[in-house]
Amino acid sequence: MLIKTAKLKDAKFILYVVNISRKNGNFTNSKLLDYKHHIAWFKKKLKLNRDIIYVAYHNKKKIGYIRFDFIANRIYEVSIALLPKYFGKNFATQIFICSFTKFKKKFKPKKVFAKVKKNNKASQKFFMKNSFENIHYSKKIFKKLINYNKYVFYKFNIN
């Protein structure tokens, strides 16, 4: 497993994976993204330097990505997406472990959270398997989330 910090050249691949995940109903938003809006968002993410996106490779092929988005004061939200042919093969766990080591060194997070749609059982299983604990919704953390009844929330215990 190889994890590399995302560059501008990775924007199309990430858009492709995002739209597959949205189409499959795995992401919190199901509306497909267009390239124009995605590239503007992606450039902003790269420029701000407070979030990090890693691209995952297996046998020199891009298979997915993981994002750690800044919320506030060393608190982050994690999001992970894979190409469907890599589901259920332990790649997400490998991506999380490899990327978290890099992320932890660079950003020194205090807390990492995840939000998952209630009907996305595979993602819920992934977070529980990887030492996240189920928590109740917190308005302090997920300020922008309006309909919290649609989600399950997780917190990663950083040691």
KOLMI-396869 format. One record per residue (C-alpha): residue in one letter; x negated, y negated, z. Coordinates in steps of 0.1 Angstrom, whole numbers, plus 5000, padded with zeros to 4 digits. Layout:
   aa     xx     yy     zz
    A      X      Y      Z
...
end
This chain:
   aa     xx     yy     zz
    M   5000   5000   5000
    L   4986   4966   4990
    I   5001   4934   5003
    K   4992   4900   4986
    T   5004   4865   4994
    A   5029   4855   4967
    K   5017   4830   4940
    L   5037   4811   4915
    K   5032   4839   4890
    D   5052   4862   4912
    A   5084   4840   4910
    K   5100   4859   4882
    F   5094   4893   4899
    I   5108   4880   4932
    L   5139   4865   4914
    Y   5144   4899   4897
    V   5143   4918   4931
    V   5165   4892   4948
    N   5192   4894   4921
    I   5192   4932   4922
    S   5196   4931   4960
    R   5224   4905   4957
    K   5241   4925   4930
    N   5240   4956   4952
    G   5255   4936   4981
    N   5224   4940   5003
    F   5217   4903   5009
    T   5237   4879   5029
    N   5246   4860   4997
    S   5259   4879   4967
    K   5258   4850   4942
    L   5231   4857   4916
    L   5203   4831   4913
    D   5193   4814   4881
    Y   5156   4808   4872
    K   5158   4770   4874
    H   5171   4769   4910
    H   5149   4798   4921
    I   5117   4783   4908
    A   5124   4750   4925
    W   5130   4768   4958
    F   5099   4790   4953
    K   5076   4761   4946
    K   5089   4743   4977
    K   5083   4775   4998
    L   5047   4777   4986
    K   5040   4740   4991
    L   5054   4737   5026
    N   5029   4763   5040
    R   5050   4771   5070
    D   5068   4802   5055
    I   5050   4831   5039
    I   5060   4855   5011
    Y   5041   4887   5005
    V   5044   4909   4974
    A   5040   4946   4979
    Y   5022   4969   4954
    H   5021   5006   4951
    N   4998   5022   4926
    K   4991   4987   4912
    K   5028   4981   4905
    K   5049   4955   4923
    I   5076   4972   4943
    G   5091   4945   4965
    Y   5084   4916   4988
    I   5088   4905   5024
    R   5094   4869   5036
    F   5088   4853   5070
    D   5108   4821   5070
    F   5100   4794   5096
    I   5130   4786   5118
    A   5114   4765   5146
    N   5084   4764   5170
    R   5067   4797   5159
    I   5101   4814   5155
    Y   5107   4832   5121
    E   5133   4851   5102
    V   5122   4882   5082
    S   5137   4894   5050
    I   5125   4923   5029
    A   5136   4936   4995
    L   5125   4965   4973
    L   5132   4977   4938
    P   5159   5004   4942
    K   5137   5033   4931
    Y   5116   5028   4962
    F   5145   5030   4987
    G   5145   5057   5013
    K   5108   5066   5008
    N   5093   5047   5038
    F   5079   5019   5017
    A   5098   4992   5036
    T   5082   5003   5068
    Q   5047   5003   5052
    I   5054   4968   5038
    F   5065   4955   5072
    I   5035   4970   5091
    C   5009   4958   5066
    S   5024   4923   5061
    F   5031   4917   5098
    T   4995   4922   5107
    K   4985   4895   5082
    F   5014   4873   5092
    K   5007   4876   5129
    K   4971   4865   5125
    K   4979   4835   5104
    F   5011   4822   5121
    K   5009   4835   5157
    P   5047   4839   5160
    K   5065   4840   5193
    K   5097   4856   5179
    V   5108   4872   5147
    F   5145   4877   5139
    A   5165   4894   5112
    K   5201   4891   5101
    V   5218   4920   5082
    K   5252   4923   5067
    K   5274   4945   5089
    N   5280   4969   5060
    N   5243   4973   5051
    K   5236   5004   5072
    A   5203   5011   5055
    S   5188   4978   5065
    Q   5202   4982   5100
    K   5186   5016   5103
    F   5153   5001   5090
    F   5151   4974   5116
    M   5160   4997   5145
    K   5134   5022   5133
    N   5108   4995   5132
    S   5111   4983   5169
    F   5137   4956   5164
    E   5164   4954   5190
    N   5200   4945   5183
    I   5210   4912   5198
    H   5240   4890   5199
    Y   5243   4860   5176
    S   5224   4829   5188
    K   5235   4795   5176
    K   5201   4782   5187
    I   5183   4804   5162
    F   5207   4807   5133
    K   5220   4772   5132
    K   5230   4772   5095
    L   5249   4805   5096
    I   5286   4798   5097
    N   5304   4832   5096
    Y   5283   4852   5121
    N   5310   4879   5123
    K   5297   4894   5090
    Y   5262   4901   5104
    V   5242   4921   5128
    F   5212   4904   5144
    Y   5178   4918   5154
    K   5148   4906   5173
    F   5113   4920   5170
    N   5094   4924   5202
    I   5060   4910   5196
    N   5032   4923   5219
end
